[in-house]
Amino acid sequence: METKFSQKTQRTLGSRWSLFVAAAAIVLTPVGFAAQQIIDLCGCANTPGLQPFDAGTPSTYPAGTSGCAANCSGGTITLQVPPDGILRFTSFTVNGGFNLNFARNAANSPVTILVAGDVLLRGANGCCQTFIVSGSSGSSGSGSGIAGVGGLGGPGGFRGGDAAAESINGFTTGGTGFGPGGGAGASTSAVAGGGTFFGAPELTPLLGASGGGGGTGFSGATNCTGGGGGGGGGGLLIVANGTLTVQNLQVFADGGGGGSVGNGSCTHGGGGGSGGAIRIVARSFVDAGNGQFYARGGGGGFDSPAGTDGRIRLEATDTTAGTMFLTQPSAARVTGPTPLGAVITPSVRITGVGGQPPPTIPQGTFGSIDLLLPSPGLTGIDVATSGVPSGTGVLVTVKPRLGGNPLTVTIPLNNCSAAGECLGTASFTLAAGAYVVEARATFEVQ
């Protein structure tokens, strides 16, 4: 039995406060203090041992980075996402013909870059170099009997569903895309669904996007092979205490495309992954020309739909968030900024499946097997929560990798400790096969 564990909590935060004074503008400058106040937006200004990052200077690369072996003016730089998902620098400079990618960590965390000074993202002359946390496309079914598999999500994003192929794996219903808005798998009578972005407007917590559903092949011919679903776009947060400048550079958190098919007369392609999440926070923004941000849904494979667009949020302490950068979809543009994290930090954990504990860092998001159960039948899924209000329902979803629709059970959280820690168990009757297990709690903070 395969399980994928989603330990990321969704919620809507309603505790936003604003104070408005009508028909009045007040500027206070204490005597002897005319300089602009510096706000520690990143919370990293006093972090000891911070160093600058410069894409053209390998001596500044953090551990695990691959790219130039000597000082250079261009190339592909891949930064390793650290275990906690956070990269911290005094400044962050990409100036030249560089394309930046990120190697996922074991937990597939979103990418957070905290900078105590300025950020410069400048491509070479002309447009454009790239900065990428996008999902991968699902693979295509072949004419020689290979069904497509789901594409990986970008950092923090979720995998696409695998494709069914009756003559190859015995199924005619593709796998549902991973993640809370995963697209439905295709069947003999319906195309695959595109992934749907699922996240709060404030992008707290920062989440990647959901994968598209897997396609299908519904004939005994070996070339009737569906395409895999596209992976969901990743999550990216950049926070700069100084100015963030972008020129001739495109930032991508797009969903991956759905895979195509072996034979269009007896197949459906994979659904596109949904676009991811980009949140950029700085004292001030500068678009020096061709500063572009994208979190678009991936295109669908043969006859299946695209994923939905994700979300982009730009926040500055001055008014530049309202005027800088081309974005697709349209960005939320905020003069603020708003808090980087939520007032509370709830969690939902899957603590057992059929009486067995999961791995410390489950790998189901990459398509790996996390647990093997001795037999099918009635199976309990144990969950534990912290910081989730009593009475909230935890939605537990079990998705067959192939051959069926998701199963869901909602566990009400009524048996909680004084510290707000709750336990619950959902029960499912499972046939032999491989499954993806996910859990989430959704609530609103007033």
N, C-alpha and C positions, 0 to 999 in steps of 0.2 A: 504494500500500500504506500502510495506516495502522498506526502502531505506538504502543503506550502502554508506557512504561518504568517499572517499579517499582524504585526504587533504595533500598528500605527493607528492612533485614535483619531476619529473624525469628530469635530464639533463646530458649532456656530457660536461665535463670541458676540454677545450683545452689549458688553459693558464698555461702550465707547462714549466718552464724555467730551463735550465741547462747551466753551464759555464764550458768548458773543456779547460785545458791548456796542450798542447802536450809536451811530453818529459820533464816534469818538475814536481818535487814534493817539496812542501814547507811546513815546519813545523815551526810555530812561537811559541816561548815560552818567553814571556816578563820576564825581570829580576824580581826575587822574586815571580813568579807565575808559579810554575811547576805542580801544582795540576790540575787534569782533570776538565775542565769546566762542570758544571752541567746545563743541559738545562731543562727548565720547559716544558716538552713535553705535560703534561696533562693540563697545565694552571691552576693548582690547588695548587701549592706549597705554596701560600700565602693565601689560603682560611682559614678564622678563624674557629676554633672549630672542625677541622678534628680529627677523632679518628681512631685507627686501627681496622681491622676486623680479628677475629680468629674464624674459624668454631668450634673449641673445647671449646670456652669460651663464654658462653651466654651473659655475661655482655658487650661484644663488638658488639652484634647484633644490626643492625639498626631497627627502628620501623617497626613492622609488620612481622618480621622474625619469623618463626617457626622452631623448631629443638630440640636441647638438653635443658633440664631443669636445668642441672648442668654441670660442666666441664666434658667433654667427649672426647673419642678418635675415635668416629665414629657415623654414623647415617645419616639420610636424613635432609638436611637443605634447607628450602625454603625462599628465600629473596623476599620481596615485592618490585616490581618495583615502585619507587616513581612517583608522578604525572608528573614530567618533564623527567622521564626515566633515570635519572643520579644518580648513587651512588658514593660517594666520600669518600676516606679513606687516612690515612697516610701510611698504609701498608695493604696488603690483603693476609691472610694466610689460606690455606686449607692443613692440614698436618695430615693424618690418613685415616681411613676408611669412608670418607665422600662422599656423593653424593649430588650435589648442583642442585637445581631447582629454578625457578623464578615464582612468582605469577604475572600475567599480571595486569597492571593498567587499569583504565577505558578507556583510549585512546589507549590501546594496543601498547604502545611505544616499540621500540627496547631497548635493555639493554646496557647502557653505564656505565663502571666502570672506574673511574679516580683515580689514586693512586700516591701520592706524593713520595713514596719510592718504595720498592720491592714488587713483587708478587710471592708467592710460592704456587704452585698447586701440592701437592704430595699425592698420594694415598698410601694405606697400601702396605705391601710387596706383590708382585705379581701384575698382571694386570687384571682389572684396575677399579678405581673409575670413576665417571662420573660428568660432568658439562654440563647441558642440556638446550638448548633453541629451541628444535626441535618442529615441528608441530605434531598434534595428528592425528591418523589414522581415516579414515571414518568408521562409523559403518557398519556392514554387514546386508544385507536383511535377513529376517528369512523365514522359511518354514510355519509360521503361520500367515503371512499377515502383516509384519512390514517392510517398506522400510528403507534402510540405509540413514543416514544423514551425512553431511560433517563434517570432523574433524576440530577443531580449529587450526588456525595458531599458531606457536610459538610467543613469544613477538615481535611485529612488523610485523608478518606474516599474511597471509590472509586465510580465511576459505575455505574448500572444498565445492563443489556443492552437493546439496541433490539429492537423487535418485528418479526417477520416478517408478511407479508401476501401471499399467493400472487398475488392479482390486482394488487398495487401494486408490490412489489419483487421478485417472482418466487421468494421463499423460503417454506418452511414450517417452518423451524427458527429460533427466535429466538436472539438473541445471548446468550452467557454473560455474567453479571455480572462487572465488573472487580474485581480484587483477588484475594488468595490464597484466599479462601473464597467466590468469586463463585458465585451460583446458576446452575444449568443453564438453558439456553434451552428454551422449550416446543417441542414437535413435534406432529405430527398425533396421536400416541398417548400423549403425556405432557404434564402441566402444567409450567409453569416452576418452577424451584427458588428458594427464598428464600436470601438471602445468609447466610453463616456467619461469626461473629466469629472472628478469628484473631489471637491475641496472648498474650504471657506474662502470668501472674497478677500479676507486679510492675508491669506496664504500662511496662516499659523494654525496648526502645524504645517510645515512645508512638506508636501507630498508630491511624488511623481504621479504619472497618469496610468490608466488602465489599458490592457491589451485588447486587441480585436479578436473576434471569434475565429476558430479554425474552419476552413472550408471542408468540402466532402466530395467523394466520388461514389456514385450510386449505380454501378454496373459491374459485371464480372470481368470486364476488359481490363488488362493491366495498365492501360494508359488513362484510365478514369481515376485520376489522383487529384485531390483538392490541394489548395494552397494554405499555408500557415497564416495565422493572424499576426498583424504587426504589433510590435512592442510599444508600450506607452512611453511618451516622452518623459524625461527625467525632471528633477527639481533642482533649481539653481537659486541661491541667495548670495548676492554680493553687497557688502556694507562697507562704505568708505567714509572715514571722518572728514576727508578732504573733498576734492573735486573728482568726479568721474567723467572722463573724456572718451568719446568713441569716434573713430574716423575710419572709413573704408573697411568696416568690419561688421560681420553679421553674427549674431548670437542665436543659436538654434536649440530649441527644446521641442522639436516636432515629434509627432508619433511616427512609428514605422509603417511602411506600406504593407498591405496584405499581399500574400503570395499568389501567383497565378496558377494555372492548372495544366494538366497533361492533355486533356481533350475537352473542349468547351461544350460538347454535346451531352456529357454525362457527369458534369462536375459543377461545383461552385468554388470560387476563390475565397481567400481569407479576408476578413474585415480589417480595416485600418485601425492602428492604435490611436488613442486620443492624444492630443497635444498636452505637453507638460506644464510646469509652473516656473515662471521667472519673476523674481522679486529683486529689485535694485534699489538700494537706499544710499544716499550720499548727502553731503552738505550742499552740493551744487552739481548740476549736470552741464556738459558741453557737448553738443553735436557738431563736430568739425567737418561734417559731410559724410553721408552714407553710414550713419549710425543706425543699425537695424536690429530688431528683436523679433523672433518668430516662435510661436508655440502652436503650430497648426496641427490639425488632425492628419494622420497618414491616409493616403489614398487606398481605396479598397482594391482587392484583387478582382479577377474576372467576375463580373456581375454582382459583386458585394460592395457595400457602402464604405465611405471613409469614416474615420473616427471624428469625434467632435473636437473643436479647438480647445486649447487649455486656457490658461490665465496668465496675464502679465500685469505687474504692479510696479509703478515707479513712484518713489517717495524722495522728496528733497526738503531741506529746511527753508529754502527760498522758493520762488515760483517756477524754477526751471523745469520741474517735472511736468508742468502743463504745456511746455512748448518744445521739448527736445525729443528726438528719436522717432523713427518710423517703426510702428509695431503692427503685428498681425497675430492674433486678434487685437482690437483696440485695447489699449492699456487703461487700467485704473490709474489716475494721476492725482497724487496726493501731496499737498503741502503740509508737512508734519515734522518729523515722521511719526508713524504709529509704533507701538512697542514691537520689538523683534520676536518676543515670545509671549505666550499666553500667561495670564495671571496664575493659572493652575497648570499642572503638568500631569494629566491623567494618563493611565496606561491600561491596555488590554493585552493579556498574555494567554496563549494556549499552553496549558501546563501538562496535559496528558491526552493521549489518544488510545483508546482501548486499554487503559491501564498502564501505558508505557510513556515515559517522559520524552519530550522532543529533544533534539540537539540544542545545545546552547545557542548556536547561530544556525538556524535552519537554512537549507539551500534550495528549497522548493522554488524560490523565485527564479532560479537559474535552470529549472527543469529537472533537478536531481531528486533521488529518492531519499527521504528523511527517515521514514519508519517502515518496517515490515511487520504486519500483524500475522499471527499464526493461522487465523481462519476468518472468513467473512461472517456476517451476521450482525446482531445488535452490538453497536459500538458507541461508547460514551466519549464525548469530547469535553474535557475539563477546561474551564477558563477561570482566570483570576483577574481582578481589576483593582486599580488604586486611583483615588481621586475622581471616581465616577459616582455621581449622586445615586443614592438608594432609590429604587424604582425605575431606573433607566433600564431599557432592554438592550441586551447584547445579541446582535444578530450573528449567528454562526452559520456559515455556508459551506457545504461540501459539493465540490464540482468534479464530476467524473472527467478524467483526462480525455476520454473518448466515449461516445455511445449513449449519452444521456444528458438530461437537463439538470441544473443545480438543485440541490435539496437545501432547505433552510429551516432553522428553528430559532425562535427568539427566546432568550433566557431572561426573565425579570430578575433584577438585582434587589432582593428584599432581605437577604441574610448577610448583613454587613457588620463589620466590627466597628468599635467606637472610632478607630483611626480611618474609617472609610474604605477599608479593604473588603472586597466581596468575592465570593466563590460561587460557581454554578456549573452545571453539567447539562449538555444537550445530547440526546440519544438519536442515532440513525441506524437503520437497518441497511447494511451495505452488502452488495454482491461482490464477488471476486473482481478485482480490477485495481486500477490506479486512480487516486483522487487528489484533489487540491483542497486544503482546509483553510478557511479564512474566518476571522472574527473581527467585529467592530462594534463600537458603541457610539451613538449619536445623541448629543444633548445640547441644550442652549444655556449659556450662562447669562443671567439677567444682570 
